[in-house]
Amino acid sequence: MGGIYEDFDIFSIINIFNRLFYEYAFALYLRV
């Protein structure tokens, strides 16, 4: 795994936002 801008295409963008969304949703779930 090189830099984050090594192959910066739409799939990597979706992957990053998916990871951020699931971490945020999991944090909200633990907070309840």
C-alpha positions in Angstrom: 0.0 0.0 0.0 1.6 3.2 -1.2 0.4 6.7 -0.8 -3.3 7.5 -0.6 -3.1 9.4 -4.0 -1.3 6.6 -5.8 -4.4 5.3 -7.6 -7.0 7.9 -6.7 -10.0 6.8 -8.7 -13.8 6.6 -7.9 -13.5 3.2 -6.3 -10.9 4.3 -3.8 -13.0 7.3 -3.0 -16.1 5.1 -2.4 -13.9 2.8 -0.2 -12.7 5.7 1.9 -16.2 7.1 2.4 -17.6 3.7 3.1 -15.0 3.1 5.8 -15.7 6.5 7.4 -19.4 6.0 7.3 -19.3 2.6 8.9 -16.9 3.8 11.6 -19.2 6.7 12.4 -22.3 4.5 12.4 -20.6 2.0 14.7 -19.6 4.8 17.1 -23.2 6.0 17.2 -24.4 2.4 17.8 -22.0 2.0 20.8 -23.1 5.4 22.2 -26.8 4.3 22.4 
